Amino acid sequence: MPNPIFPSSRPDRIRNLLADLVGFDTVSDRTNLPLIAHIESYLAFLGVKGERITDETGQKASLWVTIGPEDRPGLVLSGHTDVVPVVGQDWSHDPFKLVERDGRLYGRGTTDMKGFVAVCLAMVPEMLEARLKTPIHLAISYDEEIGCVGVRPMLGEVAKKKVRPLGAFIGEPTQMQVIIGHKGKHGVRATFRGLARHSSIAPDGVNAIEYAAELIVEIRRRAVLLAGKRSTDSLYDVPHSTLLTSIVHGGAALNIVPDTCTVDFECRGIGITESREVTDAIVAWAKAEIEPAMKARHPDCGIDFEEILDYPALDTAADAPIVTLAKSLAGRNDHAKVAFGTEASLFASMADIPSVVIGPGAITQAHTPDEFVEMSELLKCAGFVEKLIAHCAKG
């Protein structure tokens, strides 16, 4: 394996590591084990060993790495390895090959969020040289994009440790702004079970799509009500909870009364548990108002509901020590809140680790064709980590 410390140029180190990470196709429906193995090999070259936490399938794994003393509370740099699909997107080049143009590094995951992971890995030699008194942990997870799945078992293991970390920095793209809050999200799938009949005798059937339409209209009605209840928290870019139907599937042919229809809907709530409260109320309404009418037509008809995604909101106090430290390391005094979700709220809720979100790149680039991150953003992030190393070297 080539020496990962050289070339000694920081930009080159970051660039080379990011090219390696982008080269692994880690769309969430695929294994991330080759990427994890590559990171483990890189760390092993430097004399560092991580703790691998593998999922039940044996096809996905997170990595928990401690650099510095293990008997003292440390600080966490956290990033996920999975990326969103590229199918159907109009890329101008291979999305899994890093391309650099005019100071921009293009490739799937460069912004969300392999760029941050590459920076953290590139700074490991400096972490080792500093002889840290306060440890720095790297938390590298999987399947964040489909519901913050992989971080949960990792946090379960972290919660068992004798020493709990002081705080965590989750490196989602914020252009290195300190984010102290984000909305929670609860996603639900409703499956309508109707009764198929030839369309010429449509009244004898139970049209699953038409009953699903009643739910969709109710979701839209409640979304409008939520928009009218604007939060007094001016830090949010969208200052109210949001609710929407996102995916609808149903029907087999024009001349068949559809016997099934699925509706996926979500709420992003400002309150810690608001998203679930909103969707629970919709489910209760549908069971009381729609399902009885379906069963009156035929006893086998009805609605099945299943949770498809859930994470709480993040609400870190503006004067929390982790926020003060993040601002000091980033060299800025401002903070904000965002609508998109991250693993930060799970660090806070599952392991009682105070967390902020701060990372290179812009969220507007995430999930897009020709996704890119600017090298200047990665270097700002490296500067943040460099200051963190100095802070942890002091103890």
C-alpha positions in Angstrom: 0.0 0.0 0.0 1.4 3.5 -0.8 2.6 5.6 2.1 -0.6 7.5 3.1 1.4 10.2 4.9 3.1 11.4 1.7 2.8 13.6 -0.3 3.1 15.8 2.7 1.0 18.5 1.2 -2.3 18.7 3.0 -4.4 19.4 -0.1 -2.8 16.4 -1.8 -3.5 14.1 1.1 -7.1 15.2 1.3 -7.5 14.9 -2.5 -6.0 11.4 -2.6 -8.1 10.1 0.2 -11.3 11.6 -1.2 -10.6 10.0 -4.6 -10.2 6.7 -2.8 -13.5 7.1 -0.9 -15.5 8.3 -3.9 -14.2 5.3 -5.9 -16.3 3.0 -3.7 -19.9 2.7 -4.8 -21.6 2.9 -1.4 -25.2 3.7 -2.4 -27.2 2.6 0.5 -28.5 -0.6 -1.1 -25.0 -2.0 -1.4 -22.3 -3.1 1.0 -19.8 -0.6 2.4 -17.4 -3.3 3.7 -14.7 -2.7 1.0 -14.6 1.0 1.9 -14.4 0.2 5.6 -11.6 -2.3 4.9 -9.8 0.4 3.0 -10.0 2.8 5.9 -8.9 0.1 8.3 -5.8 -0.6 6.1 -5.0 3.1 6.0 -5.3 3.4 9.8 -3.3 0.2 10.4 -0.4 1.7 8.3 -0.4 4.5 10.9 -0.6 2.1 13.8 -4.2 2.8 14.6 -6.9 0.1 15.1 -10.6 0.8 14.9 -13.6 -1.1 16.4 -15.8 -2.5 13.6 -19.5 -2.8 14.4 -21.2 -5.0 11.8 -24.9 -5.2 11.1 -27.0 -8.4 11.2 -26.6 -9.1 7.5 -22.8 -8.9 7.7 -22.8 -6.6 4.7 -22.6 -3.2 6.5 -20.3 -1.9 9.2 -19.5 1.2 11.2 -16.1 2.0 12.5 -15.3 3.6 15.9 -11.7 4.8 16.2 -10.0 6.3 19.3 -6.8 8.3 19.0 -5.3 9.2 22.3 -6.0 7.9 25.8 -9.1 5.6 26.1 -9.7 6.4 29.8 -10.6 10.0 29.3 -13.7 11.6 27.8 -13.0 12.8 24.3 -14.5 14.6 21.3 -16.1 12.9 18.2 -15.7 13.6 14.5 -18.6 11.8 12.9 -19.4 11.1 9.2 -21.4 8.5 7.2 -20.0 6.4 4.3 -23.2 5.8 2.3 -24.4 8.0 -0.6 -27.6 8.5 -2.5 -28.3 6.8 -5.9 -27.1 8.3 -9.2 -29.7 6.4 -11.4 -31.7 8.8 -13.5 -29.3 11.8 -12.9 -27.5 13.5 -15.7 -23.9 13.3 -14.7 -21.2 14.7 -17.1 -18.7 12.1 -15.9 -18.4 8.9 -13.9 -19.9 9.8 -10.5 -17.6 7.3 -8.8 -14.4 8.8 -10.1 -13.1 12.1 -8.6 -12.8 14.9 -11.1 -11.2 18.2 -10.3 -12.0 21.4 -12.2 -11.4 25.1 -11.2 -10.9 24.3 -7.5 -14.0 22.0 -7.3 -13.8 18.3 -6.6 -16.7 16.4 -8.4 -18.1 13.0 -7.5 -20.9 11.3 -5.7 -20.5 12.0 -2.0 -17.9 14.7 -2.2 -20.1 17.0 -0.2 -22.4 14.5 1.4 -20.2 13.5 3.1 -17.1 11.8 2.1 -15.2 15.1 1.9 -15.5 15.4 5.6 -14.4 11.8 6.2 -11.4 12.4 3.9 -10.4 15.4 5.9 -10.6 13.6 9.2 -8.5 10.7 7.9 -6.0 13.0 6.3 -5.5 14.7 9.7 -4.8 11.4 11.6 -1.0 11.8 11.3 -1.2 15.2 13.0 -3.4 13.6 15.7 -0.8 11.0 16.4 2.1 13.5 16.4 0.3 15.7 18.9 0.2 13.1 21.7 -3.3 14.0 22.6 -4.3 14.3 26.3 -8.0 14.4 25.3 -8.9 11.7 22.8 -10.4 12.3 19.4 -12.8 9.7 18.2 -13.7 9.0 14.6 -17.3 7.7 14.2 -17.8 6.4 10.6 -21.3 5.0 10.0 -23.5 3.6 7.2 -27.0 4.0 5.9 -27.6 7.5 7.1 -29.4 8.4 3.9 -32.2 5.9 4.6 -32.9 6.8 8.2 -29.7 7.1 10.2 -29.6 3.3 10.5 -25.9 2.5 11.0 -25.1 5.0 13.7 -27.7 3.4 16.1 -25.9 0.2 16.9 -22.6 2.1 17.0 -24.0 4.5 19.6 -25.4 1.5 21.5 -21.8 0.2 21.8 -20.5 3.7 22.7 -23.1 4.0 25.5 -21.7 0.8 27.1 -18.2 2.3 27.4 -17.0 3.4 30.8 -16.1 6.9 29.6 -18.7 8.9 27.6 -17.4 11.5 25.0 -17.7 15.2 25.9 -19.3 16.1 22.6 -19.6 15.4 18.9 -19.1 17.3 15.6 -21.2 15.8 12.8 -19.7 16.9 9.5 -22.7 17.3 7.2 -22.3 20.2 4.7 -22.9 23.5 6.4 -20.1 25.6 4.8 -18.5 25.3 8.2 -21.3 27.2 10.0 -22.2 25.9 13.5 -25.6 24.3 13.4 -27.2 23.8 16.8 -30.6 22.5 15.8 -32.5 20.6 13.1 -35.9 19.2 12.6 -36.9 15.7 13.4 -38.5 13.4 10.8 -41.1 10.6 10.9 -42.0 8.7 7.7 -45.0 6.4 7.4 -46.2 4.1 4.6 -49.9 3.4 4.3 -50.9 0.4 2.3 -54.6 0.4 1.2 -56.2 -3.0 0.6 -59.1 -2.7 -1.8 -61.1 -5.2 -3.9 -60.3 -5.7 -7.6 -63.1 -5.9 -10.1 -63.5 -5.3 -13.9 -63.9 -1.6 -14.4 -67.3 -2.1 -16.1 -68.7 -3.2 -12.7 -66.6 -0.7 -10.7 -69.3 -0.2 -7.9 -68.8 -3.9 -6.9 -65.1 -3.2 -6.2 -63.3 -1.2 -3.5 -61.0 1.3 -5.1 -57.8 1.5 -3.1 -56.6 4.6 -5.0 -59.7 6.6 -4.3 -59.5 5.9 -0.6 -55.8 6.7 -0.6 -56.7 10.0 -2.2 -58.8 10.9 0.9 -55.7 10.4 3.0 -53.6 12.5 0.6 -56.1 15.4 0.7 -56.1 15.3 4.5 -52.3 15.3 4.7 -52.3 18.4 2.4 -55.0 20.1 4.6 -52.9 19.5 7.8 -49.7 20.7 6.0 -51.4 24.0 5.3 -52.4 24.3 9.0 -48.8 23.6 10.1 -47.5 26.3 7.8 -49.8 28.7 9.5 -48.3 27.9 12.9 -45.0 29.6 12.3 -42.3 29.2 15.0 -40.9 32.1 16.8 -37.5 30.5 16.3 -36.0 32.7 13.6 -32.9 30.5 13.3 -34.8 28.0 11.1 -34.8 28.7 7.4 -38.3 27.1 7.1 -39.8 28.3 10.4 -42.6 25.7 10.7 -43.0 22.0 10.7 -43.7 20.5 7.2 -45.9 17.6 6.1 -46.2 16.1 2.7 -47.0 13.0 0.6 -43.9 12.0 -1.3 -44.6 8.6 -3.1 -47.8 7.0 -4.3 -48.0 3.6 -6.1 -51.2 1.9 -7.2 -53.2 0.3 -9.9 -52.5 -2.4 -12.5 -54.5 -1.5 -15.6 -57.0 1.1 -16.8 -59.9 -1.5 -16.8 -59.3 -2.9 -13.3 -60.5 -1.4 -10.1 -57.2 -1.1 -8.1 -57.0 -3.4 -5.1 -53.9 -1.8 -3.7 -52.3 1.6 -3.2 -49.3 2.6 -1.1 -48.8 6.2 0.1 -45.6 7.3 1.7 -45.7 10.5 3.8 -43.5 12.4 6.2 -43.4 15.1 8.8 -40.4 17.2 9.6 -41.1 18.7 13.0 -39.4 21.5 14.9 -40.2 20.0 18.3 -38.2 17.1 19.6 -41.1 14.6 19.1 -43.4 16.7 17.0 -42.9 14.8 13.7 -44.1 11.5 15.2 -47.0 13.3 17.0 -48.2 14.7 13.7 -48.0 11.4 11.8 -49.6 9.5 14.7 -52.6 11.8 14.5 -53.0 11.2 10.8 -52.9 7.5 11.3 -55.5 7.7 14.0 -57.7 9.8 11.8 -57.4 7.4 8.8 -58.3 4.5 11.0 -61.3 6.3 12.3 -62.6 8.0 9.1 -61.4 6.0 6.1 -60.9 2.4 7.2 -64.4 1.8 8.5 -65.9 2.9 5.2 -63.6 0.4 3.4 -64.5 -2.5 5.7 -68.2 -1.7 5.3 -67.8 -2.4 1.6 -65.8 -5.6 2.2 -64.4 -6.9 5.5 -61.0 -7.8 4.0 -60.4 -4.3 3.0 -58.5 -1.7 5.1 -55.2 0.1 5.7 -51.9 -1.2 7.0 -49.4 1.4 8.4 -45.7 0.9 8.9 -43.0 3.2 10.1 -40.3 3.7 7.4 -38.1 6.3 9.0 -37.7 8.0 12.4 -35.2 10.4 14.0 -35.7 13.1 16.6 -35.0 16.8 16.3 -31.8 18.3 17.5 -31.9 21.2 19.9 -28.5 22.0 21.5 -28.5 25.0 23.7 -26.7 28.0 22.2 -24.6 28.4 25.3 -23.6 24.7 25.6 -19.8 24.1 25.9 -19.8 22.1 22.6 -21.3 25.1 20.8 -18.8 27.5 22.3 -15.9 25.1 21.4 -17.2 24.7 17.8 -17.4 28.4 17.3 -13.9 28.9 18.6 -12.5 26.1 16.3 -14.4 27.5 13.3 -13.4 31.1 14.0 -16.9 32.4 13.9 -19.6 33.7 16.4 -22.8 32.8 14.6 -25.0 29.7 14.7 -28.1 28.5 12.9 -30.7 25.7 12.6 -31.6 23.7 9.5 -34.5 21.7 8.1 -32.5 18.7 7.0 -31.8 15.9 9.5 -28.5 14.4 10.7 -27.1 11.8 13.1 -26.4 14.6 15.6 -29.8 14.2 17.2 -29.1 10.5 17.8 -25.8 11.2 19.4 -27.7 13.5 21.8 -30.7 11.3 22.4 -29.2 7.8 22.4 -25.8 8.4 24.0 -26.3 11.7 25.8 -23.5 13.3 23.8 -24.0 17.0 23.2 -23.7 17.6 19.4 -23.5 20.2 16.7 -23.4 19.9 12.9 -20.5 21.5 11.1 -18.8 20.4 7.9 -17.5 21.5 4.5 -19.6 22.1 1.4 -23.1 23.3 0.8 -26.3 21.4 1.3 -27.5 22.6 -2.1 -24.9 20.3 -3.7 -26.0 17.2 -1.7 -27.8 14.6 -3.8 -27.4 16.5 -7.1 -25.9 15.4 -10.4 -22.3 16.6 -10.7 -22.1 17.0 -6.9 -19.0 18.8 -5.9 -17.1 20.3 -2.9 -14.7 23.2 -3.2 -11.1 22.5 -2.1 -11.2 25.7 -0.1 -14.1 24.2 2.0 -12.1 21.1 2.7 -9.1 23.2 3.8 -11.3 25.2 6.1 -12.5 22.0 7.6 -8.9 20.8 7.9 -8.1 24.0 9.8 -11.0 23.3 12.1 -9.6 19.8 12.8 -6.1 21.2 13.3 -7.4 23.6 16.0 -9.3 20.7 17.6 -6.0 18.7 17.7 -4.3 21.6 19.4 -7.2 21.9 21.9 -7.0 18.2 22.7 -3.2 18.2 23.0 -3.6 20.7 25.9 -5.9 18.4 27.8 
